[in-house]
Amino acid sequence: MNLSKSSNPTFSEKIFEKSLTNNAEDGVMTYNGTLNKSIILFLLVLLSGIATWKLAMVGNAIVSPLAIGGAIGGFVLAIILSFKPDKSHILAPIYALCEGLFLGAMSAIFNAAYNGIVMQAILATVCVVAVVFGCYRAGILKASAKFTKVLVFATLGIGAFYLVSILLRFAGIELSVFNLGWLGIVLQLVIVGVAALNLVLDFNQIDNGVEMQSPRYMEWYCAFGLMVTIVWIYIEILRLIALLSRRN
């Protein structure tokens, strides 16, 4: 069975196809199993995130190193997971803890500048995920070939924009949605929309994984991949609300 391509690199077609060559004596991937693993990972993100948040609230000097360590550790683990999905039952929970360290510190910084913004972003993220999932299940949003192609290019474009922004910052040039006025708000809205629509491709890949009877360890891997997209959505919504708050 051919898989629709996802712009989420953790859900590449090759990874799913390779998983079918592995021994599945421990069982096969199921929807309930993937859901349960997803809940576990998000609870771990929440646990480490709250811990880092509380440290940030009391001004603990260790918060910054924890945030940087969490970001670097999460990046390294994500790369390893892409090559070793069969180890995801071990690496995915560790990745979730690292991600929580980074998100907790970042959320505390944003909340200090715009009080109450974090709760708004969390609620908005939950609503976006619920709406996209509902539309996907109702058949309103489908991972068609054209939809997938446009979304993949849009996601790559956003990635290129962020990469250029980082490189220009080293040259002393600030290119950010935060200094583009209303254009920045419009651009950030587009980014949020693209991030949200990536869920359609992720849900489709999970469906295909279950239909193909992928090994059970792919439940952990798919839960990890889904978390990557949802965390991205949360970060972009957080930035959008911050932008809107600056205009008030």
DOFI-239749 format. One record per residue (C-alpha): residue in one letter; residue number from 1; x, y, z. Coordinates in steps of 0.1 Angstrom, whole numbers, plus 5000, padded with zeros to 4 digits. Layout:
N
<resn a, resi NUM, east X, north Y, up Z>
...
% end
This chain:
248
<resn m, resi 1, east 5000, north 5000, up 5000>
<resn n, resi 2, east 5013, north 5034, up 4991>
<resn l, resi 3, east 5014, north 5060, up 5018>
<resn s, resi 4, east 5006, north 5097, up 5012>
<resn k, resi 5, east 5037, north 5117, up 5019>
<resn s, resi 6, east 5037, north 5138, up 5051>
<resn s, resi 7, east 5057, north 5170, up 5055>
<resn n, resi 8, east 5064, north 5157, up 5090>
<resn p, resi 9, east 5098, north 5141, up 5085>
<resn t, resi 10, east 5090, north 5116, up 5113>
<resn f, resi 11, east 5062, north 5101, up 5092>
<resn s, resi 12, east 5082, north 5094, up 5060>
<resn e, resi 13, east 5070, north 5066, up 5038>
<resn k, resi 14, east 5103, north 5047, up 5040>
<resn i, resi 15, east 5101, north 5044, up 5077>
<resn f, resi 16, east 5067, north 5027, up 5075>
<resn e, resi 17, east 5078, north 5004, up 5047>
<resn k, resi 18, east 5109, north 4994, up 5066>
<resn s, resi 19, east 5089, north 4986, up 5097>
<resn l, resi 20, east 5070, north 4959, up 5077>
<resn t, resi 21, east 5102, north 4940, up 5073>
<resn n, resi 22, east 5107, north 4937, up 5111>
<resn n, resi 23, east 5094, north 4909, up 5132>
<resn a, resi 24, east 5059, north 4917, up 5146>
<resn e, resi 25, east 5058, north 4889, up 5172>
<resn d, resi 26, east 5048, north 4915, up 5199>
<resn g, resi 27, east 5017, north 4924, up 5180>
<resn v, resi 28, east 5006, north 4950, up 5155>
<resn m, resi 29, east 4998, north 4987, up 5156>
<resn t, resi 30, east 4963, north 4998, up 5167>
<resn y, resi 31, east 4944, north 5030, up 5171>
<resn n, resi 32, east 4939, north 5026, up 5208>
<resn g, resi 33, east 4975, north 5017, up 5213>
<resn t, resi 34, east 4986, north 5048, up 5194>
<resn l, resi 35, east 4962, north 5070, up 5214>
<resn n, resi 36, east 4974, north 5056, up 5247>
<resn k, resi 37, east 5011, north 5062, up 5238>
<resn s, resi 38, east 5002, north 5097, up 5227>
<resn i, resi 39, east 4986, north 5105, up 5260>
<resn i, resi 40, east 5016, north 5091, up 5279>
<resn l, resi 41, east 5040, north 5113, up 5259>
<resn f, resi 42, east 5019, north 5145, up 5264>
<resn l, resi 43, east 5017, north 5138, up 5301>
<resn l, resi 44, east 5055, north 5136, up 5302>
<resn v, resi 45, east 5058, north 5169, up 5283>
<resn l, resi 46, east 5034, north 5184, up 5307>
<resn l, resi 47, east 5053, north 5170, up 5337>
<resn s, resi 48, east 5087, north 5184, up 5327>
<resn g, resi 49, east 5072, north 5216, up 5314>
<resn i, resi 50, east 5055, north 5224, up 5347>
<resn a, resi 51, east 5087, north 5217, up 5366>
<resn t, resi 52, east 5107, north 5240, up 5344>
<resn w, resi 53, east 5079, north 5266, up 5346>
<resn k, resi 54, east 5080, north 5266, up 5384>
<resn l, resi 55, east 5118, north 5270, up 5384>
<resn a, resi 56, east 5114, north 5300, up 5360>
<resn m, resi 57, east 5088, north 5316, up 5382>
<resn v, resi 58, east 5113, north 5317, up 5411>
<resn g, resi 59, east 5141, north 5329, up 5388>
<resn n, resi 60, east 5162, north 5298, up 5391>
<resn a, resi 61, east 5195, north 5303, up 5372>
<resn i, resi 62, east 5194, north 5266, up 5360>
<resn v, resi 63, east 5163, north 5273, up 5338>
<resn s, resi 64, east 5182, north 5286, up 5308>
<resn p, resi 65, east 5206, north 5257, up 5307>
<resn l, resi 66, east 5177, north 5233, up 5311>
<resn a, resi 67, east 5159, north 5249, up 5282>
<resn i, resi 68, east 5189, north 5249, up 5259>
<resn g, resi 69, east 5197, north 5213, up 5270>
<resn g, resi 70, east 5161, north 5202, up 5264>
<resn a, resi 71, east 5161, north 5218, up 5229>
<resn i, resi 72, east 5194, north 5203, up 5219>
<resn g, resi 73, east 5186, north 5169, up 5234>
<resn g, resi 74, east 5152, north 5168, up 5217>
<resn f, resi 75, east 5167, north 5177, up 5184>
<resn v, resi 76, east 5193, north 5149, up 5187>
<resn l, resi 77, east 5168, north 5124, up 5198>
<resn a, resi 78, east 5144, north 5133, up 5170>
<resn i, resi 79, east 5172, north 5125, up 5145>
<resn i, resi 80, east 5180, north 5092, up 5161>
<resn l, resi 81, east 5143, north 5083, up 5162>
<resn s, resi 82, east 5140, north 5089, up 5125>
<resn f, resi 83, east 5166, north 5062, up 5119>
<resn k, resi 84, east 5157, north 5039, up 5148>
<resn p, resi 85, east 5119, north 5038, up 5151>
<resn d, resi 86, east 5121, north 5004, up 5167>
<resn k, resi 87, east 5137, north 5021, up 5197>
<resn s, resi 88, east 5109, north 5046, up 5200>
<resn h, resi 89, east 5094, north 5029, up 5231>
<resn i, resi 90, east 5126, north 5041, up 5249>
<resn l, resi 91, east 5136, north 5072, up 5231>
<resn a, resi 92, east 5101, north 5088, up 5226>
<resn p, resi 93, east 5094, north 5093, up 5263>
<resn i, resi 94, east 5129, north 5108, up 5268>
<resn y, resi 95, east 5123, north 5131, up 5239>
<resn a, resi 96, east 5090, north 5142, up 5255>
<resn l, resi 97, east 5108, north 5150, up 5287>
<resn c, resi 98, east 5134, north 5171, up 5268>
<resn e, resi 99, east 5106, north 5189, up 5249>
<resn g, resi 100, east 5089, north 5197, up 5281>
<resn l, resi 101, east 5120, north 5214, up 5295>
<resn f, resi 102, east 5122, north 5236, up 5264>
<resn l, resi 103, east 5085, north 5244, up 5262>
<resn g, resi 104, east 5082, north 5251, up 5300>
<resn a, resi 105, east 5110, north 5277, up 5299>
<resn m, resi 106, east 5098, north 5293, up 5266>
<resn s, resi 107, east 5062, north 5295, up 5279>
<resn a, resi 108, east 5073, north 5311, up 5311>
<resn i, resi 109, east 5092, north 5338, up 5291>
<resn f, resi 110, east 5062, north 5345, up 5269>
<resn n, resi 111, east 5038, north 5346, up 5299>
<resn a, resi 112, east 5061, north 5370, up 5317>
<resn a, resi 113, east 5058, north 5394, up 5288>
<resn y, resi 114, east 5021, north 5388, up 5281>
<resn n, resi 115, east 5003, north 5375, up 5312>
<resn g, resi 116, east 4978, north 5347, up 5305>
<resn i, resi 117, east 4990, north 5340, up 5270>
<resn v, resi 118, east 5001, north 5304, up 5277>
<resn m, resi 119, east 4966, north 5293, up 5288>
<resn q, resi 120, east 4951, north 5309, up 5258>
<resn a, resi 121, east 4976, north 5292, up 5235>
<resn i, resi 122, east 4970, north 5258, up 5252>
<resn l, resi 123, east 4932, north 5261, up 5248>
<resn a, resi 124, east 4935, north 5273, up 5212>
<resn t, resi 125, east 4958, north 5244, up 5204>
<resn v, resi 126, east 4933, north 5219, up 5218>
<resn c, resi 127, east 4905, north 5234, up 5198>
<resn v, resi 128, east 4926, north 5234, up 5166>
<resn v, resi 129, east 4935, north 5197, up 5170>
<resn a, resi 130, east 4899, north 5188, up 5178>
<resn v, resi 131, east 4885, north 5207, up 5148>
<resn v, resi 132, east 4911, north 5193, up 5123>
<resn f, resi 133, east 4905, north 5157, up 5137>
<resn g, resi 134, east 4868, north 5161, up 5134>
<resn c, resi 135, east 4870, north 5175, up 5098>
<resn y, resi 136, east 4894, north 5146, up 5089>
<resn r, resi 137, east 4871, north 5119, up 5103>
<resn a, resi 138, east 4841, north 5136, up 5086>
<resn g, resi 139, east 4859, north 5135, up 5053>
<resn i, resi 140, east 4859, north 5173, up 5050>
<resn l, resi 141, east 4897, north 5173, up 5050>
<resn k, resi 142, east 4914, north 5146, up 5030>
<resn a, resi 143, east 4951, north 5138, up 5023>
<resn s, resi 144, east 4947, north 5139, up 4985>
<resn a, resi 145, east 4977, north 5140, up 4963>
<resn k, resi 146, east 4972, north 5177, up 4954>
<resn f, resi 147, east 4965, north 5187, up 4990>
<resn t, resi 148, east 4996, north 5168, up 5002>
<resn k, resi 149, east 5018, north 5183, up 4975>
<resn v, resi 150, east 5008, north 5219, up 4983>
<resn l, resi 151, east 5011, north 5214, up 5020>
<resn v, resi 152, east 5046, north 5198, up 5018>
<resn f, resi 153, east 5058, north 5228, up 4997>
<resn a, resi 154, east 5042, north 5253, up 5021>
<resn t, resi 155, east 5059, north 5236, up 5050>
<resn l, resi 156, east 5093, north 5236, up 5033>
<resn g, resi 157, east 5088, north 5273, up 5025>
<resn i, resi 158, east 5082, north 5280, up 5062>
<resn g, resi 159, east 5113, north 5260, up 5072>
<resn a, resi 160, east 5133, north 5280, up 5046>
<resn f, resi 161, east 5120, north 5313, up 5061>
<resn y, resi 162, east 5130, north 5303, up 5096>
<resn l, resi 163, east 5165, north 5291, up 5084>
<resn v, resi 164, east 5171, north 5324, up 5065>
<resn s, resi 165, east 5159, north 5343, up 5096>
<resn i, resi 166, east 5185, north 5325, up 5118>
<resn l, resi 167, east 5213, north 5330, up 5093>
<resn l, resi 168, east 5205, north 5368, up 5090>
<resn r, resi 169, east 5204, north 5371, up 5127>
<resn f, resi 170, east 5241, north 5360, up 5128>
<resn a, resi 171, east 5247, north 5389, up 5104>
<resn g, resi 172, east 5230, north 5414, up 5126>
<resn i, resi 173, east 5198, north 5416, up 5105>
<resn e, resi 174, east 5165, north 5409, up 5122>
<resn l, resi 175, east 5139, north 5392, up 5100>
<resn s, resi 176, east 5110, north 5382, up 5122>
<resn v, resi 177, east 5072, north 5383, up 5121>
<resn f, resi 178, east 5075, north 5404, up 5153>
<resn n, resi 179, east 5090, north 5434, up 5133>
<resn l, resi 180, east 5068, north 5432, up 5102>
<resn g, resi 181, east 5037, north 5448, up 5116>
<resn w, resi 182, east 5004, north 5436, up 5102>
<resn l, resi 183, east 5022, north 5417, up 5075>
<resn g, resi 184, east 5038, north 5397, up 5103>
<resn i, resi 185, east 5004, north 5388, up 5118>
<resn v, resi 186, east 4991, north 5377, up 5084>
<resn l, resi 187, east 5022, north 5356, up 5078>
<resn q, resi 188, east 5019, north 5341, up 5113>
<resn l, resi 189, east 4983, north 5332, up 5106>
<resn v, resi 190, east 4994, north 5314, up 5075>
<resn i, resi 191, east 5020, north 5295, up 5094>
<resn v, resi 192, east 4995, north 5284, up 5120>
<resn g, resi 193, east 4972, north 5272, up 5093>
<resn v, resi 194, east 4999, north 5252, up 5076>
<resn a, resi 195, east 5010, north 5237, up 5109>
<resn a, resi 196, east 4974, north 5227, up 5117>
<resn l, resi 197, east 4967, north 5212, up 5083>
<resn n, resi 198, east 4998, north 5190, up 5087>
<resn l, resi 199, east 4977, north 5171, up 5112>
<resn v, resi 200, east 4956, north 5158, up 5083>
<resn l, resi 201, east 4987, north 5141, up 5068>
<resn d, resi 202, east 4997, north 5128, up 5102>
<resn f, resi 203, east 4962, north 5113, up 5109>
<resn n, resi 204, east 4963, north 5097, up 5074>
<resn q, resi 205, east 4997, north 5081, up 5080>
<resn i, resi 206, east 4985, north 5066, up 5113>
<resn d, resi 207, east 4954, north 5052, up 5095>
<resn n, resi 208, east 4977, north 5036, up 5069>
<resn g, resi 209, east 5000, north 5023, up 5095>
<resn v, resi 210, east 4971, north 5005, up 5112>
<resn e, resi 211, east 4958, north 4992, up 5079>
<resn m, resi 212, east 4992, north 4979, up 5070>
<resn q, resi 213, east 4995, north 4961, up 5104>
<resn s, resi 214, east 5028, north 4978, up 5112>
<resn p, resi 215, east 5047, north 4964, up 5142>
<resn r, resi 216, east 5034, north 4976, up 5176>
<resn y, resi 217, east 5065, north 4997, up 5183>
<resn m, resi 218, east 5052, north 5020, up 5156>
<resn e, resi 219, east 5025, north 5031, up 5180>
<resn w, resi 220, east 5052, north 5049, up 5200>
<resn y, resi 221, east 5068, north 5062, up 5169>
<resn c, resi 222, east 5035, north 5076, up 5155>
<resn a, resi 223, east 5027, north 5091, up 5189>
<resn f, resi 224, east 5061, north 5108, up 5188>
<resn g, resi 225, east 5054, north 5121, up 5153>
<resn l, resi 226, east 5020, north 5134, up 5162>
<resn m, resi 227, east 5034, north 5152, up 5192>
<resn v, resi 228, east 5060, north 5170, up 5170>
<resn t, resi 229, east 5032, north 5185, up 5149>
<resn i, resi 230, east 5010, north 5195, up 5179>
<resn v, resi 231, east 5040, north 5211, up 5197>
<resn w, resi 232, east 5047, north 5230, up 5165>
<resn i, resi 233, east 5011, north 5242, up 5164>
<resn y, resi 234, east 5013, north 5253, up 5201>
<resn i, resi 235, east 5045, north 5273, up 5195>
<resn e, resi 236, east 5031, north 5291, up 5164>
<resn i, resi 237, east 4998, north 5299, up 5182>
<resn l, resi 238, east 5018, north 5312, up 5212>
<resn r, resi 239, east 5037, north 5335, up 5188>
<resn l, resi 240, east 5005, north 5346, up 5171>
<resn i, resi 241, east 4988, north 5356, up 5203>
<resn a, resi 242, east 5019, north 5375, up 5214>
<resn l, resi 243, east 5018, north 5394, up 5181>
<resn l, resi 244, east 4981, north 5403, up 5186>
<resn s, resi 245, east 4988, north 5413, up 5222>
<resn r, resi 246, east 5014, north 5438, up 5210>
<resn r, resi 247, east 4989, north 5455, up 5187>
<resn n, resi 248, east 4965, north 5461, up 5216>
% end
